[in-house]
């Protein structure tokens, strides 16, 4: 056994202590931004203006993988701000996260 608290149904952990972490919230916002950007890129690809010369399933698969990597890279280096807005909104409801961001008394 790994020592983690596991419920009897489906082996799902009941330990929620990791959820109240500013780092986890930031990572979730970044992943949300990557998913959103990926959906936006996919939507833009579907709006083709013309048929491509070389169309195949392999090319479609490669394009999807490339778009997923571009979306992940965009969320890390030049985010749109949607993930940050989401994390800011969610952190307001968690008081212990806001206290850790506050400046220490001088």
Buried (B, 14 or more C-beta within 10 A) or exposed (E): EEEEEBEEEEEEEEEEEEEEBBEEBBEBBBEBBBBBBBEBBBEEEEEEEEEEEEEEEEEEEEBBEEBBEBBBEBBEEEBEEBBBEBBEEEBEEBEEBEEEEEEEEE
